[in-house]
Amino acid sequence: TVNFNTAVATTLIEIRQANLIVKADDKARRVNTENPALTITFTGFVNGDTEATLTNPASLVTTANINSPIGDYDIFASGAAHPNYNVIFFKGQLRVTEDLPPTVQLIRPLADAAFPTGANIALEATASDDSAVTLVEFFNGAVKLGQDSTPPYTAAFANAPIGSFTLTAIATDDAGKTTTSSPISITVTAAVTDVKINPEGKVDLTIVGEAGATYVVEVSDDLIVWTFL
């Protein structure tokens, strides 16, 4: 007969809370505008847990309001409780920035370009803003030629008459600030609008030009040697 002594061992298992990091996300806005929606990032959920698992939801608050001047303001996170988690909070930052005016550049036509009279001259500008561009207007001097509210910003100088012109574009942002582009100079000159061979075998030209101006017409058989008519 074999006799056995029975021994019992006791093991203590300690289950600790998991660390859950709750970080307020950084934000930015322009001065004299409402605060953006505040958001939060969680790091450390285990076993399929999510924000919805928390017994007490997270909340966010900042000291900044619509009247706050330019500067940096703390965003504080709180709440976010659950017995299985050791919650560690990190604040975020709301940056209130200056409201900058838009930028704008007239890219068509090119500077010093020349066009025939009656041409429909394509106008195009690029514009950007720290928030949003709401309108780009095109001008010949003080005369408005057209406008566009969505990129690419385009318009046309329709049926352009003879002369020298200074073109600009003006961009407006959602805060009402405006910027005028650097000017571009163009010229519009006389144009041959019709060429016909008459019954006598001669060429008839129709030239649209400026009243009282003198125009020189030359002919060539080989496009090398030209002779005045």
Solvent accessible surface area in square Angstrom, and as a share of the most:
residue,aa,sasa,rsa
1,T,172,1.00
2,V,113,0.65
3,N,136,0.70
4,F,173,0.72
5,N,156,0.80
6,T,127,0.74
7,A,99,0.77
8,V,135,0.77
9,A,98,0.76
10,T,130,0.75
11,T,111,0.65
12,L,168,0.84
13,I,135,0.69
14,E,125,0.56
15,I,160,0.81
16,R,189,0.69
17,Q,94,0.42
18,A,31,0.24
19,N,88,0.45
20,L,0,0.00
21,I,64,0.32
22,V,0,0.00
23,K,68,0.29
24,A,0,0.00
25,D,37,0.19
26,D,95,0.49
27,K,51,0.22
28,A,68,0.52
29,R,18,0.07
30,R,32,0.12
31,V,30,0.17
32,N,108,0.55
33,T,43,0.25
34,E,126,0.57
35,N,49,0.25
36,P,44,0.27
37,A,83,0.65
38,L,49,0.24
39,T,61,0.35
40,I,35,0.18
41,T,66,0.38
42,F,40,0.17
43,T,80,0.47
44,G,32,0.31
45,F,51,0.21
46,V,67,0.38
47,N,148,0.76
48,G,74,0.72
49,D,34,0.18
50,T,74,0.43
51,E,84,0.38
52,A,99,0.77
53,T,49,0.29
54,L,17,0.09
55,T,97,0.56
56,N,70,0.36
57,P,96,0.60
58,A,23,0.18
59,S,61,0.39
60,L,45,0.23
61,V,93,0.53
62,T,21,0.12
63,T,96,0.56
64,A,6,0.04
65,N,81,0.41
66,I,71,0.36
67,N,124,0.63
68,S,9,0.06
69,P,93,0.59
70,I,100,0.51
71,G,27,0.26
72,D,71,0.37
73,Y,43,0.16
74,D,48,0.25
75,I,1,0.00
76,F,89,0.37
77,A,12,0.09
78,S,55,0.36
79,G,29,0.28
80,A,0,0.00
81,A,42,0.33
82,H,29,0.13
83,P,96,0.61
84,N,89,0.45
85,Y,6,0.02
86,N,68,0.35
87,V,33,0.19
88,I,63,0.32
89,F,82,0.34
90,F,103,0.43
91,K,114,0.48
92,G,4,0.04
93,Q,71,0.32
94,L,0,0.00
95,R,118,0.43
96,V,1,0.01
97,T,50,0.29
98,E,97,0.43
99,D,17,0.09
100,L,89,0.44
101,P,66,0.42
102,P,3,0.02
103,T,83,0.48
104,V,19,0.11
105,Q,113,0.50
106,L,9,0.04
107,I,60,0.31
108,R,109,0.40
109,P,10,0.06
110,L,134,0.67
111,A,65,0.51
112,D,119,0.62
113,A,25,0.19
114,A,71,0.55
115,F,47,0.19
116,P,71,0.44
117,T,21,0.12
118,G,37,0.35
119,A,22,0.17
120,N,112,0.57
121,I,4,0.02
122,A,43,0.33
123,L,2,0.01
124,E,34,0.15
125,A,2,0.02
126,T,67,0.39
127,A,23,0.18
128,S,64,0.41
129,D,34,0.17
130,D,73,0.38
131,S,57,0.37
132,A,45,0.35
133,V,25,0.14
134,T,61,0.35
135,L,43,0.21
136,V,0,0.00
137,E,32,0.14
138,F,1,0.00
139,F,33,0.14
140,N,28,0.14
141,G,51,0.49
142,A,102,0.79
143,V,94,0.54
144,K,88,0.37
145,L,42,0.21
146,G,20,0.19
147,Q,95,0.42
148,D,31,0.16
149,S,62,0.40
150,T,86,0.50
151,P,96,0.60
152,P,95,0.59
153,Y,11,0.04
154,T,51,0.30
155,A,24,0.19
156,A,48,0.37
157,F,13,0.05
158,A,67,0.52
159,N,110,0.57
160,A,0,0.00
161,P,71,0.45
162,I,48,0.24
163,G,26,0.25
164,S,91,0.58
165,F,31,0.13
166,T,62,0.36
167,L,2,0.01
168,T,21,0.12
169,A,0,0.00
170,I,42,0.21
171,A,0,0.00
172,T,27,0.16
173,D,2,0.01
174,D,69,0.36
175,A,54,0.42
176,G,52,0.50
177,K,82,0.35
178,T,80,0.47
179,T,40,0.23
180,T,77,0.45
181,S,7,0.04
182,S,88,0.57
183,P,88,0.55
184,I,19,0.10
185,S,58,0.38
186,I,0,0.00
187,T,55,0.32
188,V,2,0.01
189,T,71,0.42
190,A,29,0.22
191,A,14,0.11
192,V,81,0.47
193,T,77,0.45
194,D,55,0.28
195,V,89,0.51
196,K,123,0.52
197,I,117,0.59
198,N,34,0.17
199,P,144,0.91
200,E,135,0.60
201,G,55,0.53
202,K,126,0.53
203,V,84,0.48
204,D,71,0.37
205,L,69,0.34
206,T,67,0.39
207,I,64,0.32
208,V,67,0.39
209,G,32,0.31
210,E,99,0.45
211,A,102,0.79
212,G,90,0.86
213,A,46,0.36
214,T,129,0.75
215,Y,92,0.35
216,V,102,0.59
217,V,43,0.24
218,E,75,0.34
219,V,67,0.39
220,S,30,0.19
221,D,156,0.81
222,D,77,0.40
223,L,138,0.68
224,I,140,0.71
225,V,100,0.57
226,W,124,0.43
227,T,81,0.47
228,F,138,0.57
229,L,144,0.72
